[in-house]
Amino acid sequence: MSVQAGVWNFDGRPVGPKQIEDISEFLKQLGPDGESRYVDGSVALLYRPFHTTVESRREKQPYFSHRGFILTWDGRLDNRHALVADLRSDLEANPTDVAIVAAAFDRWETDCFRRLIGDWAVSIWKPEQRELFFAADYMAIRHIFYYLKKGRLLWSTDLSSLVLLSNDKFHIDDDYIAGYLAHNPDAYLTPYLEIREVPPGQFVRVRDGGALVERFWRFSPKSRIRYKTDAEYEDHFRYVFRQSVQRRLRSDSPILGELSGGLDSSSIVCIADDILAKEGAETPRLDTLSYYDKTEPSGDDWTYFRKIEA
């Protein structure tokens, strides 16, 4: 998972080189495959990659779109082929994911977000309009956190960097704590009152020192799947489950699956193994990682994940 970060001084004060260096060094472990940045006076965008696909190794980020927008992107674009077909006239041969997203934003602007399928987070700077956009996938599997204060905006895909590098005092958000203890806190909240997260299926538009949150995706309770038999529902589930696992095998490096021995992880590992054996995948290998403690009174996972490994 690559990392993004940035600074925007609303008063026009240039972003200091040391500030960007400190952020980059802090995020080095999360993005170990180099560093690149865009700095234009009061605005700076930082990108540290963690390459997992052939395409990502060819990416140049921050990425400049044909219309002059600057993007940093972290994600897995599952509907690449469909988007390439729609945007073919705007793309070069064999485009990277970020090039596809940039072309989509050039054509549809914020309406493009609902068309992106996968786990992703993107930051987009429009220099002429002096506007900044953050967006995340419909479940916010990938995160973007932002700290909006008087005169300045800081953002990062890593929450700790905002807290530890800002030199500011933060306050605990009681609503977040209450939500955490009760079940789940609201998606836009963080443990810190002053820092917010881009909510699932929504984007944040920052302009004139303020932030506006807008929705691009909404769950439809009226959308139904109707079959005549249980077997048809089972077949449909197996199809979408296999498709979901297959999409996550898109990597030119070995993939590590956490295997507890429970129903969920065992099913995922078995399906992945079946895909590799029968269809093949981009990843060269699937390995598993399991945690166990034989002294636990109910710690019987050892029996099950060993059977799955066998």
PLY file of the C-alpha trace (Angstrom):
ply
format ascii 1.0
element vertex 310
property float x
property float y
property float z
element edge 309
property int vertex1
property int vertex2
end_header
0.00 0.00 0.00
1.62 3.24 -1.15
1.32 6.43 0.88
0.26 9.96 0.01
0.63 13.18 1.97
0.61 16.90 1.42
0.53 20.44 2.73
-1.41 23.52 1.61
-0.73 26.90 3.21
-3.85 28.98 2.53
-2.03 32.26 3.15
0.35 31.65 0.23
3.36 30.98 2.43
5.78 28.57 0.64
5.97 25.03 2.00
9.37 24.59 3.62
11.67 21.85 2.27
12.33 20.52 5.79
8.63 19.96 6.39
8.35 17.76 3.31
11.60 15.96 4.17
10.32 15.20 7.67
7.03 13.81 6.33
8.83 11.73 3.72
11.25 10.27 6.25
8.39 9.47 8.64
6.49 7.58 5.90
9.56 5.82 4.51
8.77 2.44 6.05
5.24 2.44 4.60
6.43 3.53 1.14
9.89 1.96 0.78
10.18 2.04 -3.03
11.32 5.63 -3.47
9.83 9.09 -3.16
8.59 11.83 -5.45
6.93 15.16 -4.85
5.23 18.15 -6.42
5.88 21.55 -4.84
4.38 24.78 -6.14
4.84 27.54 -3.61
2.21 27.05 -0.93
1.17 23.55 -2.07
3.12 20.30 -1.85
2.08 16.74 -2.71
4.22 13.79 -1.61
4.09 10.21 -2.85
6.00 7.19 -1.53
5.27 3.99 -3.48
5.05 0.40 -2.33
4.97 -1.44 -5.65
2.81 -4.55 -5.96
2.02 -4.75 -9.70
3.89 -4.50 -12.98
1.89 -1.37 -13.82
2.71 0.37 -10.53
6.43 0.06 -11.23
5.95 2.20 -14.35
3.96 4.93 -12.59
5.27 8.45 -12.20
3.52 10.17 -9.31
2.45 12.81 -8.57
0.83 12.35 -11.97
0.01 15.22 -14.36
-3.21 14.78 -16.32
-3.71 16.18 -19.83
-5.81 19.01 -18.35
-3.06 19.95 -15.90
-4.46 18.34 -12.75
-2.00 16.70 -10.34
-2.89 13.34 -8.76
-1.54 10.96 -6.17
-3.24 7.57 -6.18
-3.05 4.43 -4.12
-5.27 1.54 -5.04
-6.22 -1.51 -7.03
-8.37 -0.70 -10.06
-10.51 -3.77 -10.72
-12.40 -2.51 -13.79
-9.32 -1.43 -15.75
-10.47 -3.03 -19.00
-13.91 -1.40 -18.96
-12.45 2.04 -18.24
-9.78 1.67 -20.92
-12.52 0.84 -23.42
-14.42 4.01 -22.44
-11.32 6.23 -22.40
-9.30 4.68 -25.21
-8.93 7.94 -27.14
-7.43 9.63 -24.07
-4.95 6.91 -23.12
-1.65 5.59 -24.34
-1.13 1.86 -24.85
-0.95 -0.29 -21.71
-1.78 2.52 -19.26
-1.08 2.46 -15.53
-3.92 2.66 -13.02
-3.16 6.28 -12.15
-3.17 7.24 -15.85
-6.62 5.69 -16.23
-7.92 7.55 -13.16
-6.43 10.83 -14.41
-8.09 10.40 -17.82
-11.39 9.60 -16.10
-11.17 12.75 -13.97
-10.24 14.84 -17.01
-13.42 13.66 -18.75
-15.96 13.32 -15.95
-14.37 15.20 -13.02
-15.95 14.13 -9.69
-18.54 11.99 -11.50
-15.67 9.60 -12.29
-15.41 8.40 -8.68
-18.54 6.26 -8.88
-17.05 4.53 -11.93
-13.89 3.34 -10.14
-14.21 -0.22 -8.84
-11.66 -1.53 -6.34
-9.93 -0.46 -3.14
-8.52 3.03 -3.66
-7.79 6.52 -2.38
-6.90 9.53 -4.51
-5.84 13.16 -4.00
-6.31 15.63 -6.87
-4.99 19.20 -7.03
-6.45 21.66 -9.56
-3.84 24.45 -9.65
-5.76 26.99 -11.74
-8.94 26.64 -9.70
-7.01 26.35 -6.41
-9.11 23.34 -5.45
-8.09 20.08 -3.79
-10.10 16.84 -3.83
-9.83 13.73 -1.70
-11.86 10.61 -2.44
-11.96 7.00 -1.24
-13.69 3.84 -2.42
-17.24 3.01 -1.38
-16.06 1.23 1.80
-12.94 3.39 2.46
-10.70 0.34 2.46
-7.93 2.83 1.66
-7.82 5.87 3.91
-7.10 9.58 3.63
-6.96 11.68 6.80
-6.95 15.47 6.74
-6.26 18.15 9.34
-7.88 21.45 8.44
-6.83 24.35 10.62
-6.79 28.10 10.26
-4.37 28.97 7.49
-3.26 25.44 6.61
-4.29 21.95 5.51
-2.32 18.78 6.14
-3.29 15.38 4.79
-1.90 11.86 4.75
-2.95 8.26 4.25
-1.25 7.59 7.59
-2.96 9.09 10.64
0.06 9.01 12.94
2.09 11.29 10.66
-0.49 14.08 11.07
-0.50 13.72 14.84
3.23 13.41 15.44
4.59 15.87 12.88
2.18 18.79 13.23
3.55 20.01 16.60
-0.03 20.76 17.65
-2.05 19.61 20.64
-5.01 17.39 19.83
-8.11 16.52 21.80
-9.82 13.15 22.09
-13.07 12.95 20.13
-15.72 11.70 22.58
-18.07 10.72 19.74
-15.42 8.47 18.25
-14.72 6.80 21.62
-18.45 6.29 22.30
-18.95 4.83 18.83
-15.94 2.57 19.22
-17.19 1.20 22.55
-20.79 0.81 21.38
-20.10 -0.80 18.01
-18.43 1.27 15.27
-17.78 5.03 15.20
-19.02 7.15 12.31
-16.70 6.67 9.36
-15.56 10.30 9.11
-14.36 10.41 12.72
-10.88 9.68 14.08
-9.71 9.45 17.71
-8.73 13.14 17.40
-11.33 15.88 17.34
-9.34 18.04 14.92
-8.59 15.33 12.31
-11.17 13.86 9.97
-11.19 10.94 7.51
-12.62 10.92 4.01
-15.87 8.93 4.46
-16.70 5.84 2.37
-18.23 6.59 -1.01
-17.71 10.33 -0.59
-15.24 12.98 -1.62
-13.97 16.12 0.07
-13.59 19.38 -1.84
-11.25 21.93 -0.23
-11.45 25.52 -1.42
-11.04 29.00 0.13
-9.88 27.47 3.41
-12.99 25.32 3.88
-13.95 21.71 3.22
-17.20 20.39 1.73
-18.08 16.69 1.80
-20.17 15.29 -1.06
-21.48 11.78 -1.73
-20.81 9.92 -4.99
-22.03 6.42 -4.02
-25.09 5.25 -2.15
-26.28 1.78 -1.21
-29.53 0.89 -2.94
-31.86 -1.27 -0.79
-34.17 -1.65 -3.79
-31.55 -3.53 -5.81
-32.42 -7.23 -5.56
-31.18 -10.52 -6.97
-33.95 -13.05 -7.65
-33.38 -16.75 -8.35
-35.74 -19.71 -8.32
-33.61 -22.16 -6.33
-31.09 -22.17 -3.50
-28.57 -23.76 -5.85
-28.69 -20.71 -8.12
-27.97 -18.41 -5.17
-25.07 -20.67 -4.20
-23.65 -20.57 -7.72
-23.92 -16.78 -7.80
-22.16 -16.47 -4.45
-19.36 -18.76 -5.56
-18.94 -16.69 -8.72
-18.65 -13.30 -7.00
-16.55 -14.75 -4.17
-14.09 -16.27 -6.65
-14.01 -13.02 -8.63
-13.25 -11.07 -5.43
-10.34 -13.35 -4.49
-9.01 -13.38 -8.05
-8.86 -9.58 -8.18
-6.67 -9.60 -5.08
-4.20 -11.94 -6.74
-3.15 -9.15 -9.11
0.46 -8.76 -8.00
3.85 -9.51 -9.47
5.09 -10.42 -5.97
4.17 -13.30 -3.64
0.94 -12.71 -1.69
0.60 -13.42 2.02
-2.75 -14.62 3.36
-3.55 -14.55 7.07
-4.93 -18.02 7.84
-6.66 -18.44 11.20
-8.31 -21.76 10.42
-11.77 -20.21 10.63
-14.39 -20.35 7.90
-13.58 -16.97 6.28
-9.81 -17.18 5.97
-9.85 -20.88 5.11
-12.34 -20.27 2.27
-10.27 -17.41 0.88
-7.02 -19.41 0.94
-8.66 -22.48 -0.62
-10.27 -20.45 -3.42
-6.97 -18.64 -4.08
-5.15 -21.96 -4.23
-7.75 -23.34 -6.64
-7.45 -20.27 -8.90
-3.67 -20.58 -8.99
-3.89 -24.30 -9.80
-6.60 -24.13 -12.47
-6.49 -20.65 -14.01
-3.21 -19.09 -12.96
-2.77 -15.55 -11.68
-0.30 -12.72 -11.88
1.13 -13.48 -8.45
3.85 -16.14 -8.53
2.95 -17.64 -5.14
0.52 -17.59 -2.22
1.92 -18.09 1.27
0.04 -18.17 4.57
0.71 -16.70 7.99
-0.98 -18.03 11.15
-0.87 -16.99 14.80
-1.60 -19.50 17.52
-1.07 -20.24 21.20
-1.40 -23.88 22.27
-1.78 -22.85 25.90
-5.09 -21.06 25.18
-8.00 -23.07 26.69
-10.05 -22.68 23.51
-7.11 -22.37 21.15
-8.03 -25.10 18.69
-7.18 -23.12 15.55
-3.94 -25.06 15.17
-5.83 -28.18 14.11
-7.80 -26.40 11.42
-5.19 -24.23 9.74
-2.80 -27.17 9.58
-5.48 -29.11 7.68
-5.89 -26.18 5.26
-2.13 -25.97 4.77
-2.03 -29.70 4.01
0 1
1 2
2 3
3 4
4 5
5 6
6 7
7 8
8 9
9 10
10 11
11 12
12 13
13 14
14 15
15 16
16 17
17 18
18 19
19 20
20 21
21 22
22 23
23 24
24 25
25 26
26 27
27 28
28 29
29 30
30 31
31 32
32 33
33 34
34 35
35 36
36 37
37 38
38 39
39 40
40 41
41 42
42 43
43 44
44 45
45 46
46 47
47 48
48 49
49 50
50 51
51 52
52 53
53 54
54 55
55 56
56 57
57 58
58 59
59 60
60 61
61 62
62 63
63 64
64 65
65 66
66 67
67 68
68 69
69 70
70 71
71 72
72 73
73 74
74 75
75 76
76 77
77 78
78 79
79 80
80 81
81 82
82 83
83 84
84 85
85 86
86 87
87 88
88 89
89 90
90 91
91 92
92 93
93 94
94 95
95 96
96 97
97 98
98 99
99 100
100 101
101 102
102 103
103 104
104 105
105 106
106 107
107 108
108 109
109 110
110 111
111 112
112 113
113 114
114 115
115 116
116 117
117 118
118 119
119 120
120 121
121 122
122 123
123 124
124 125
125 126
126 127
127 128
128 129
129 130
130 131
131 132
132 133
133 134
134 135
135 136
136 137
137 138
138 139
139 140
140 141
141 142
142 143
143 144
144 145
145 146
146 147
147 148
148 149
149 150
150 151
151 152
152 153
153 154
154 155
155 156
156 157
157 158
158 159
159 160
160 161
161 162
162 163
163 164
164 165
165 166
166 167
167 168
168 169
169 170
170 171
171 172
172 173
173 174
174 175
175 176
176 177
177 178
178 179
179 180
180 181
181 182
182 183
183 184
184 185
185 186
186 187
187 188
188 189
189 190
190 191
191 192
192 193
193 194
194 195
195 196
196 197
197 198
198 199
199 200
200 201
201 202
202 203
203 204
204 205
205 206
206 207
207 208
208 209
209 210
210 211
211 212
212 213
213 214
214 215
215 216
216 217
217 218
218 219
219 220
220 221
221 222
222 223
223 224
224 225
225 226
226 227
227 228
228 229
229 230
230 231
231 232
232 233
233 234
234 235
235 236
236 237
237 238
238 239
239 240
240 241
241 242
242 243
243 244
244 245
245 246
246 247
247 248
248 249
249 250
250 251
251 252
252 253
253 254
254 255
255 256
256 257
257 258
258 259
259 260
260 261
261 262
262 263
263 264
264 265
265 266
266 267
267 268
268 269
269 270
270 271
271 272
272 273
273 274
274 275
275 276
276 277
277 278
278 279
279 280
280 281
281 282
282 283
283 284
284 285
285 286
286 287
287 288
288 289
289 290
290 291
291 292
292 293
293 294
294 295
295 296
296 297
297 298
298 299
299 300
300 301
301 302
302 303
303 304
304 305
305 306
306 307
307 308
308 309
